[in-house]
């Protein structure tokens, strides 16, 4: 078991294998978020749910995730990391083993809420540990590469397991991710977050701009909202275009691989090309994807646009997270990142469930487009406002000196 860090130590003081274990825990804990469309398809077929019920099941897991992220916000700074991760992983595994035995929509909603709750408590603790890295853009990029790879693997395997072995083994297999994360968590440091320097402390603190950090956190929230307004309905989009369940599984499984090159870019270059420009590029890609999903698609087109959706999602999220941490003085914004992301992931399907009329999906693409653009606008406005305030302050100081 890894020893506690010395007070004031940062993530760079840990052995690379320990940071790698933290990345593994963070990625494995949220795999189910990436394969939600397939899981919801399994639930829907088994329980005979309609489209609105699908939306509420999606929302329940995401609201559970938001609540779990709040729990993670507290325990990341107060409990030992390995105990928090191991305990929450064990509970998440139990809930997912029980999920296929839900006999009604109400029971399923409760089970998925608890799954989201425990999984993101794990994720929040792991991300808080990783946020102490000297170059968070690179660490978060690596984390997203691993996460996207896990998404792709599970998206391909789930339909195959469901077809060959049935509904119960397919859904219950989700517990394996939490058992693996639990084993990795045993090797993480026992240290509390309060024993470490805040992510924005040190040299970066002098240049930190809390207003920009808060806007970046809001931007990440709106990015996630735009994604999850659409993500849970990818299976329905495929069916509306005449694709089979296996084609949909392969389309999503191949499509999520688009997140790998998108995450490799910040993992390699960090913030060398500027975070705002990369966020703007991600926004353009997302808006184009939402437009395409509202048009007739072949199997090739379906897969291609899911790929581009993941490029925009991962690229934007990594740089929003990096911008948040770079402008975080006391570590609070870093601990709130998971909460804001998963709250948005719950709000997104809720909005979708509310705006869908007669099973028409077109309104959700409008919600997603406006949300993605608003996230970019929030960051740009904050930077401009901070610049103006800085100039006014400098002019006032100069005038006072004169």
ROPADO-423176 format. One record per residue (C-alpha): residue number from 0; residue in one letter; x, y, z. Coordinates in pm, 1 decimal, m for minus. Layout:
REM residues N
{NUM; A; {X; Y; Z}};
...
***
This chain:
REM residues 402
{0; X; {0.0; 0.0; 0.0}};
{1; X; {134.0; 345.6; m91.7}};
{2; X; {240.0; 569.9; 196.2}};
{3; X; {85.8; 908.0; 268.1}};
{4; X; {240.9; 1207.5; 96.1}};
{5; X; {430.9; 1456.4; 299.8}};
{6; X; {232.8; 1771.0; 383.0}};
{7; X; {236.5; 2008.1; 91.0}};
{8; X; {338.5; 1738.8; m154.9}};
{9; X; {185.1; 1739.0; m497.8}};
{10; X; {83.8; 1456.5; m728.6}};
{11; X; {419.8; 1474.1; m897.9}};
{12; X; {573.2; 1346.9; m572.4}};
{13; X; {398.2; 1012.7; m621.1}};
{14; X; {545.9; 733.8; m828.9}};
{15; X; {413.4; 729.6; m1188.4}};
{16; X; {244.8; 395.1; m1124.3}};
{17; X; {39.7; 552.7; m844.4}};
{18; X; {m75.1; 834.1; m1072.5}};
{19; X; {m155.9; 565.8; m1333.2}};
{20; X; {m367.4; 382.4; m1075.2}};
{21; X; {m550.6; 706.2; m1002.2}};
{22; X; {m621.4; 743.2; m1374.2}};
{23; X; {m747.7; 384.0; m1387.9}};
{24; X; {m979.8; 434.5; m1090.9}};
{25; X; {m1123.0; 756.8; m1236.1}};
{26; X; {m1178.8; 598.4; m1577.8}};
{27; X; {m1325.6; 268.9; m1457.2}};
{28; X; {m1564.7; 441.7; m1217.9}};
{29; X; {m1752.7; 620.7; m1497.3}};
{30; X; {m1751.6; 358.6; m1773.0}};
{31; X; {m2127.0; 309.4; m1734.0}};
{32; X; {m2186.8; 675.1; m1818.1}};
{33; X; {m2036.3; 611.2; m2159.3}};
{34; X; {m2247.5; 305.7; m2236.6}};
{35; X; {m2575.2; 442.7; m2101.5}};
{36; X; {m2749.9; 430.3; m2441.6}};
{37; X; {m2685.9; 56.1; m2461.9}};
{38; X; {m2778.5; m11.7; m2099.6}};
{39; X; {m3098.1; 190.8; m2134.9}};
{40; X; {m3179.0; m5.3; m2449.7}};
{41; X; {m3143.5; m328.3; m2251.0}};
{42; X; {m3360.9; m191.9; m1970.0}};
{43; X; {m3619.4; m61.1; m2215.9}};
{44; X; {m3652.9; m390.3; m2402.7}};
{45; X; {m3674.1; m592.4; m2081.2}};
{46; X; {m3929.7; m371.4; m1902.8}};
{47; X; {m4111.9; m235.9; m2209.3}};
{48; X; {m4035.0; 129.5; m2129.0}};
{49; X; {m4138.0; 419.2; m2353.2}};
{50; X; {m3912.0; 706.0; m2459.9}};
{51; X; {m4003.1; 933.0; m2168.1}};
{52; X; {m3935.2; 656.2; m1917.2}};
{53; X; {m3596.5; 604.1; m2081.9}};
{54; X; {m3525.2; 972.1; m2020.6}};
{55; X; {m3617.0; 947.7; m1652.0}};
{56; X; {m3397.2; 642.1; m1600.9}};
{57; X; {m3108.3; 832.1; m1759.4}};
{58; X; {m3179.7; 1137.0; m1544.8}};
{59; X; {m3198.9; 929.5; m1224.5}};
{60; X; {m2848.3; 792.1; m1274.4}};
{61; X; {m2711.3; 1135.9; m1352.7}};
{62; X; {m2878.4; 1301.3; m1052.3}};
{63; X; {m2740.7; 1021.1; m839.5}};
{64; X; {m2403.0; 1099.8; m991.7}};
{65; X; {m2439.8; 1467.4; m897.4}};
{66; X; {m2527.7; 1372.8; m539.0}};
{67; X; {m2235.1; 1131.5; m528.4}};
{68; X; {m2003.7; 1405.0; m653.4}};
{69; X; {m2115.0; 1622.9; m360.1}};
{70; X; {m2029.2; 1336.6; m126.5}};
{71; X; {m1694.6; 1308.0; m304.7}};
{72; X; {m1640.5; 1683.6; m257.1}};
{73; X; {m1657.6; 1630.0; 118.5}};
{74; X; {m1468.0; 1303.1; 153.9}};
{75; X; {m1187.6; 1398.2; m87.2}};
{76; X; {m1064.1; 1646.4; 171.4}};
{77; X; {m1158.5; 1456.9; 487.8}};
{78; X; {m1136.0; 1079.2; 440.0}};
{79; X; {m846.8; 858.7; 338.8}};
{80; X; {m851.0; 810.0; m36.4}};
{81; X; {m817.9; 433.9; m48.2}};
{82; X; {m1091.7; 368.1; 207.6}};
{83; X; {m1333.8; 605.1; 35.0}};
{84; X; {m1266.0; 449.7; m305.9}};
{85; X; {m1277.3; 87.1; m192.2}};
{86; X; {m1598.4; 134.3; 6.3}};
{87; X; {m1783.3; 322.5; m267.6}};
{88; X; {m1665.8; 75.0; m536.8}};
{89; X; {m1794.9; m218.6; m333.7}};
{90; X; {m2137.8; m56.2; m296.3}};
{91; X; {m2151.4; 37.1; m666.1}};
{92; X; {m2071.1; m322.2; m762.1}};
{93; X; {m2352.9; m452.8; m541.6}};
{94; X; {m2605.5; m209.6; m691.2}};
{95; X; {m2511.8; m310.5; m1045.9}};
{96; X; {m2536.6; m678.9; m960.4}};
{97; X; {m2889.7; m608.2; m832.3}};
{98; X; {m3003.5; m384.5; m1122.1}};
{99; X; {m3109.8; m661.6; m1364.6}};
{100; X; {m3349.4; m794.6; m1100.0}};
{101; X; {m3552.1; m470.2; m1084.2}};
{102; X; {m3911.8; m568.0; m1162.8}};
{103; X; {m4042.9; m221.5; m1248.3}};
{104; X; {m3939.1; 122.9; m1364.5}};
{105; X; {m3951.1; 262.5; m1009.7}};
{106; X; {m3710.6; 0.5; m876.4}};
{107; X; {m3483.7; 49.6; m1175.9}};
{108; X; {m3475.2; 426.4; m1123.7}};
{109; X; {m3375.7; 374.5; m758.9}};
{110; X; {m3102.4; 128.0; m855.2}};
{111; X; {m2958.3; 353.9; m1124.1}};
{112; X; {m2964.1; 652.6; m886.7}};
{113; X; {m2754.3; 456.2; m637.2}};
{114; X; {m2519.3; 335.8; m909.3}};
{115; X; {m2454.2; 692.6; m1016.5}};
{116; X; {m2419.5; 803.4; m654.2}};
{117; X; {m2146.1; 559.6; m556.7}};
{118; X; {m1959.2; 566.8; m888.0}};
{119; X; {m1908.3; 941.9; m892.8}};
{120; X; {m1806.5; 955.7; m528.5}};
{121; X; {m1515.5; 739.1; m644.7}};
{122; X; {m1456.4; 954.4; m952.4}};
{123; X; {m1449.2; 1280.2; m754.4}};
{124; X; {m1186.5; 1154.5; m511.1}};
{125; X; {m970.0; 1022.2; m794.6}};
{126; X; {m997.7; 1343.6; m999.3}};
{127; X; {m911.2; 1556.7; m696.7}};
{128; X; {m594.2; 1354.9; m652.9}};
{129; X; {m508.1; 1392.7; m1023.1}};
{130; X; {m579.9; 1767.8; m1019.0}};
{131; X; {m262.2; 1822.1; m816.9}};
{132; X; {m45.7; 1732.7; m1114.4}};
{133; X; {198.0; 1994.6; m1239.8}};
{134; X; {37.0; 1985.5; m1587.3}};
{135; X; {m331.4; 1899.5; m1537.5}};
{136; X; {m411.9; 1924.1; m1909.7}};
{137; X; {m180.4; 1631.3; m1980.2}};
{138; X; {m301.9; 1421.4; m1687.1}};
{139; X; {m668.2; 1481.7; m1771.2}};
{140; X; {m590.4; 1404.7; m2134.4}};
{141; X; {m440.5; 1068.9; m2038.5}};
{142; X; {m739.0; 1004.8; m1813.4}};
{143; X; {m976.1; 1069.2; m2103.6}};
{144; X; {m774.6; 838.9; m2333.9}};
{145; X; {m815.9; 555.0; m2084.7}};
{146; X; {m1180.2; 642.8; m2019.4}};
{147; X; {m1262.8; 651.2; m2390.6}};
{148; X; {m1088.6; 318.2; m2444.4}};
{149; X; {m1296.2; 164.1; m2166.5}};
{150; X; {m1613.8; 316.3; m2316.1}};
{151; X; {m1534.7; 158.7; m2651.9}};
{152; X; {m1455.8; m184.8; m2509.8}};
{153; X; {m1774.4; m198.0; m2304.6}};
{154; X; {m1991.1; m59.0; m2585.6}};
{155; X; {m1882.2; m344.2; m2813.3}};
{156; X; {m1902.1; m618.5; m2549.6}};
{157; X; {m2238.0; m531.9; m2388.2}};
{158; X; {m2461.7; m612.4; m2689.6}};
{159; X; {m2264.6; m931.3; m2756.9}};
{160; X; {m2300.7; m1048.2; m2395.5}};
{161; X; {m2670.2; m957.9; m2405.3}};
{162; X; {m2734.8; m1154.4; m2724.1}};
{163; X; {m2533.1; m1461.9; m2626.3}};
{164; X; {m2594.7; m1486.0; m2251.7}};
{165; X; {m2907.3; m1281.3; m2187.3}};
{166; X; {m3020.8; m968.7; m2006.1}};
{167; X; {m2910.3; m1050.2; m1649.6}};
{168; X; {m2543.5; m1136.9; m1727.5}};
{169; X; {m2513.3; m833.9; m1957.9}};
{170; X; {m2633.0; m582.0; m1699.9}};
{171; X; {m2461.6; m752.2; m1405.0}};
{172; X; {m2129.5; m752.1; m1592.2}};
{173; X; {m2109.6; m378.4; m1522.2}};
{174; X; {m2004.8; m463.8; m1167.0}};
{175; X; {m1668.7; m588.5; m1299.0}};
{176; X; {m1550.4; m231.3; m1360.2}};
{177; X; {m1608.2; m137.3; m997.1}};
{178; X; {m1439.4; m450.2; m867.8}};
{179; X; {m1132.4; m366.5; m1078.6}};
{180; X; {m1134.0; m5.9; m954.1}};
{181; X; {m1165.5; m132.9; m596.8}};
{182; X; {m849.5; m343.2; m636.2}};
{183; X; {m661.7; m46.5; m782.3}};
{184; X; {m789.6; 174.7; m500.0}};
{185; X; {m621.6; m49.1; m244.5}};
{186; X; {m285.8; 66.6; m384.2}};
{187; X; {m361.7; 440.1; m374.2}};
{188; X; {m221.5; 668.3; m100.3}};
{189; X; {m402.2; 687.2; 230.1}};
{190; X; {m350.9; 1064.5; 244.7}};
{191; X; {m631.2; 1314.5; 277.0}};
{192; X; {m674.4; 1599.8; 30.6}};
{193; X; {m618.2; 1851.0; 311.1}};
{194; X; {m261.4; 1727.4; 345.8}};
{195; X; {m172.7; 1843.5; m1.1}};
{196; X; {m121.7; 2174.1; m169.9}};
{197; X; {m431.4; 2303.7; m347.7}};
{198; X; {m417.6; 2263.0; m725.7}};
{199; X; {m389.5; 2635.2; m783.0}};
{200; X; {m133.4; 2692.3; m510.4}};
{201; X; {227.9; 2780.3; m565.2}};
{202; X; {355.0; 2942.5; m880.9}};
{203; X; {20.9; 2918.0; m1059.8}};
{204; X; {m166.5; 3100.3; m782.6}};
{205; X; {m17.5; 3437.1; m877.2}};
{206; X; {m169.1; 3419.8; m1226.2}};
{207; X; {m494.0; 3248.3; m1121.9}};
{208; X; {m814.4; 3432.6; m1212.1}};
{209; X; {m1103.4; 3299.6; m1000.6}};
{210; X; {m1363.8; 3457.8; m1228.4}};
{211; X; {m1222.5; 3271.0; m1527.3}};
{212; X; {m1200.3; 2949.9; m1323.6}};
{213; X; {m1566.0; 2978.6; m1226.0}};
{214; X; {m1663.7; 3048.9; m1588.4}};
{215; X; {m1465.2; 2744.5; m1703.2}};
{216; X; {m1649.4; 2534.8; m1445.6}};
{217; X; {m1977.9; 2671.1; m1584.8}};
{218; X; {m1854.7; 2598.1; m1937.0}};
{219; X; {m1782.6; 2235.6; m1844.9}};
{220; X; {m2133.3; 2214.9; m1698.5}};
{221; X; {m2292.3; 2342.2; m2018.8}};
{222; X; {m2073.2; 2117.7; m2235.1}};
{223; X; {m2184.8; 1812.8; m2038.9}};
{224; X; {m2547.1; 1927.1; m2055.6}};
{225; X; {m2528.1; 1948.7; m2434.7}};
{226; X; {m2374.2; 1601.1; m2461.2}};
{227; X; {m2614.0; 1423.9; m2228.1}};
{228; X; {m2918.1; 1590.6; m2379.9}};
{229; X; {m2832.0; 1374.0; m2682.5}};
{230; X; {m2613.2; 1087.9; m2555.6}};
{231; X; {m2882.8; 875.2; m2398.1}};
{232; X; {m3081.7; 884.6; m2721.7}};
{233; X; {m2807.7; 762.6; m2957.0}};
{234; X; {m2963.2; 418.1; m2950.2}};
{235; X; {m3300.1; 568.1; m3053.0}};
{236; X; {m3135.2; 774.3; m3327.2}};
{237; X; {m2985.5; 454.2; m3467.8}};
{238; X; {m3316.7; 271.7; m3459.1}};
{239; X; {m3491.7; 563.6; m3627.1}};
{240; X; {m3242.6; 520.2; m3911.8}};
{241; X; {m3315.6; 148.3; m3944.0}};
{242; X; {m3000.7; 16.4; m3773.9}};
{243; X; {m2997.2; m312.3; m3581.9}};
{244; X; {m2896.4; m338.6; m3214.8}};
{245; X; {m2562.5; m490.1; m3314.7}};
{246; X; {m2496.6; m209.8; m3566.1}};
{247; X; {m2582.8; 46.8; m3300.0}};
{248; X; {m2344.6; m120.3; m3054.8}};
{249; X; {m2062.8; m120.2; m3308.4}};
{250; X; {m2143.5; 238.0; m3412.2}};
{251; X; {m2120.0; 364.8; m3055.9}};
{252; X; {m1822.2; 142.8; m2974.1}};
{253; X; {m1625.8; 262.9; m3275.9}};
{254; X; {m1751.6; 618.7; m3239.9}};
{255; X; {m1626.7; 665.6; m2885.4}};
{256; X; {m1275.9; 589.7; m3014.5}};
{257; X; {m1286.7; 944.3; m3149.9}};
{258; X; {m1221.2; 1055.9; m2796.4}};
{259; X; {m878.2; 893.5; m2798.3}};
{260; X; {m703.5; 1127.0; m3048.4}};
{261; X; {m894.8; 1417.8; m2894.8}};
{262; X; {m753.8; 1328.3; m2551.8}};
{263; X; {m406.2; 1247.8; m2684.6}};
{264; X; {m367.9; 1603.1; m2812.8}};
{265; X; {m376.6; 1769.8; m2467.8}};
{266; X; {m193.1; 1470.7; m2320.3}};
{267; X; {98.0; 1547.0; m2554.7}};
{268; X; {93.3; 1924.9; m2602.7}};
{269; X; {m77.7; 2046.3; m2284.4}};
{270; X; {m194.2; 2407.0; m2321.2}};
{271; X; {67.6; 2502.8; m2582.1}};
{272; X; {m193.8; 2606.8; m2839.7}};
{273; X; {m418.4; 2790.9; m2595.9}};
{274; X; {m715.5; 2648.6; m2409.1}};
{275; X; {m974.6; 2892.7; m2544.9}};
{276; X; {m897.5; 2814.6; m2907.9}};
{277; X; {m926.4; 2440.5; m2843.2}};
{278; X; {m1256.7; 2489.5; m2659.1}};
{279; X; {m1388.4; 2690.8; m2955.9}};
{280; X; {m1284.6; 2414.9; m3197.6}};
{281; X; {m1459.3; 2155.7; m2981.2}};
{282; X; {m1777.6; 2365.8; m2978.5}};
{283; X; {m1786.5; 2388.3; m3358.5}};
{284; X; {m1745.9; 2009.7; m3389.0}};
{285; X; {m2026.1; 1947.6; m3139.0}};
{286; X; {m2271.0; 2182.3; m3306.9}};
{287; X; {m2202.6; 2015.7; m3643.4}};
{288; X; {m2267.7; 1675.0; m3485.4}};
{289; X; {m2600.6; 1781.7; m3337.0}};
{290; X; {m2708.9; 1912.6; m3676.7}};
{291; X; {m2613.0; 1584.7; m3846.4}};
{292; X; {m2803.6; 1368.4; m3597.5}};
{293; X; {m3125.0; 1539.8; m3702.4}};
{294; X; {m3070.4; 1422.2; m4062.0}};
{295; X; {m3101.9; 1075.0; m4223.0}};
{296; X; {m2792.4; 865.4; m4150.9}};
{297; X; {m2643.2; 543.6; m4285.5}};
{298; X; {m2438.9; 309.5; m4065.9}};
{299; X; {m2124.5; 487.0; m4184.6}};
{300; X; {m2267.1; 832.1; m4118.0}};
{301; X; {m2400.3; 727.3; m3777.5}};
{302; X; {m2057.6; 600.3; m3674.3}};
{303; X; {m1872.5; 900.1; m3820.0}};
{304; X; {m2084.9; 1157.7; m3640.2}};
{305; X; {m2063.7; 973.7; m3308.0}};
{306; X; {m1686.8; 979.5; m3358.9}};
{307; X; {m1689.8; 1355.8; m3413.4}};
{308; X; {m1926.4; 1402.2; m3119.2}};
{309; X; {m1668.3; 1230.8; m2899.0}};
{310; X; {m1385.7; 1439.5; m3044.8}};
{311; X; {m1566.8; 1758.5; m2947.8}};
{312; X; {m1674.7; 1623.4; m2610.3}};
{313; X; {m1335.0; 1501.6; m2492.8}};
{314; X; {m1135.6; 1791.5; m2637.0}};
{315; X; {m1366.7; 2050.0; m2483.9}};
{316; X; {m1393.0; 1879.6; m2146.0}};
{317; X; {m1016.4; 1834.2; m2101.5}};
{318; X; {m945.2; 2201.3; m2170.7}};
{319; X; {m1238.0; 2324.3; m1960.6}};
{320; X; {m1101.9; 2115.9; m1672.3}};
{321; X; {m748.5; 2242.0; m1729.5}};
{322; X; {m870.4; 2603.8; m1738.0}};
{323; X; {m1065.0; 2548.4; m1415.9}};
{324; X; {m767.8; 2402.9; m1226.6}};
{325; X; {m527.8; 2668.1; m1362.3}};
{326; X; {m750.2; 2937.7; m1211.0}};
{327; X; {m832.9; 2760.3; m885.2}};
{328; X; {m665.2; 2912.9; m579.3}};
{329; X; {m793.2; 2696.2; m292.7}};
{330; X; {m891.5; 2365.5; m456.7}};
{331; X; {m1267.8; 2414.1; m424.8}};
{332; X; {m1328.4; 2444.6; m797.7}};
{333; X; {m1130.0; 2125.0; m860.4}};
{334; X; {m1347.2; 1933.8; m615.0}};
{335; X; {m1661.6; 2080.2; m773.6}};
{336; X; {m1570.4; 1969.3; m1126.6}};
{337; X; {m1726.0; 1626.2; m1094.7}};
{338; X; {m2040.2; 1768.3; m933.6}};
{339; X; {m2093.2; 2025.5; m1208.3}};
{340; X; {m2034.9; 1768.4; m1482.7}};
{341; X; {m2272.7; 1509.1; m1343.9}};
{342; X; {m2535.8; 1760.9; m1243.8}};
{343; X; {m2534.7; 1866.6; m1608.0}};
{344; X; {m2549.9; 1502.6; m1712.2}};
{345; X; {m2871.7; 1475.9; m1510.3}};
{346; X; {m3018.6; 1804.6; m1629.9}};
{347; X; {m2950.8; 1714.7; m1994.8}};
{348; X; {m3177.7; 1406.6; m2011.3}};
{349; X; {m3437.2; 1588.0; m1799.8}};
{350; X; {m3454.4; 1871.5; m2049.9}};
{351; X; {m3473.8; 1615.7; m2326.7}};
{352; X; {m3759.5; 1429.6; m2157.4}};
{353; X; {m3946.3; 1759.1; m2113.7}};
{354; X; {m3903.9; 1890.0; m2469.4}};
{355; X; {m3968.4; 1563.8; m2657.4}};
{356; X; {m4317.3; 1569.2; m2812.4}};
{357; X; {m4468.2; 1267.3; m2989.7}};
{358; X; {m4132.4; 1085.4; m2977.3}};
{359; X; {m3974.5; 1353.9; m3199.4}};
{360; X; {m3604.8; 1404.6; m3119.1}};
{361; X; {m3550.7; 1735.6; m3303.4}};
{362; X; {m3599.1; 1958.7; m2991.6}};
{363; X; {m3313.4; 1791.8; m2804.9}};
{364; X; {m3067.1; 1896.4; m3073.5}};
{365; X; {m3171.4; 2259.7; m3026.1}};
{366; X; {m3114.5; 2232.1; m2648.9}};
{367; X; {m2773.9; 2072.4; m2705.4}};
{368; X; {m2661.0; 2334.7; m2958.0}};
{369; X; {m2758.8; 2632.2; m2743.0}};
{370; X; {m2591.3; 2480.8; m2436.9}};
{371; X; {m2259.4; 2413.4; m2612.9}};
{372; X; {m2244.5; 2768.3; m2750.8}};
{373; X; {m2336.2; 2920.5; m2413.4}};
{374; X; {m2044.6; 2740.0; m2245.5}};
{375; X; {m1792.2; 2893.1; m2483.5}};
{376; X; {m1957.0; 3234.7; m2449.4}};
{377; X; {m1933.3; 3220.6; m2068.5}};
{378; X; {m1555.5; 3172.7; m2078.4}};
{379; X; {m1499.1; 3440.8; m2343.4}};
{380; X; {m1708.8; 3693.5; m2149.9}};
{381; X; {m1526.5; 3614.1; m1823.5}};
{382; X; {m1185.5; 3663.9; m1985.5}};
{383; X; {m1292.8; 3991.6; m2145.3}};
{384; X; {m1446.5; 4112.2; m1818.9}};
{385; X; {m1134.7; 4016.3; m1624.7}};
{386; X; {m921.1; 4203.2; m1877.1}};
{387; X; {m1135.9; 4515.7; m1852.7}};
{388; X; {m1136.0; 4504.7; m1472.2}};
{389; X; {m757.6; 4460.5; m1473.3}};
{390; X; {m709.2; 4761.1; m1700.2}};
{391; X; {m939.1; 4977.2; m1487.8}};
{392; X; {m757.0; 4871.4; m1171.5}};
{393; X; {m419.3; 4945.6; m1331.5}};
{394; X; {m539.6; 5287.1; m1452.6}};
{395; X; {m677.6; 5368.9; m1108.2}};
{396; X; {m351.6; 5266.4; m944.8}};
{397; X; {m152.1; 5475.2; m1191.7}};
{398; X; {m375.7; 5775.8; m1135.0}};
{399; X; {m347.1; 5738.9; m758.9}};
{400; X; {31.5; 5720.6; m778.4}};
{401; X; {40.3; 6037.6; m985.7}};
***
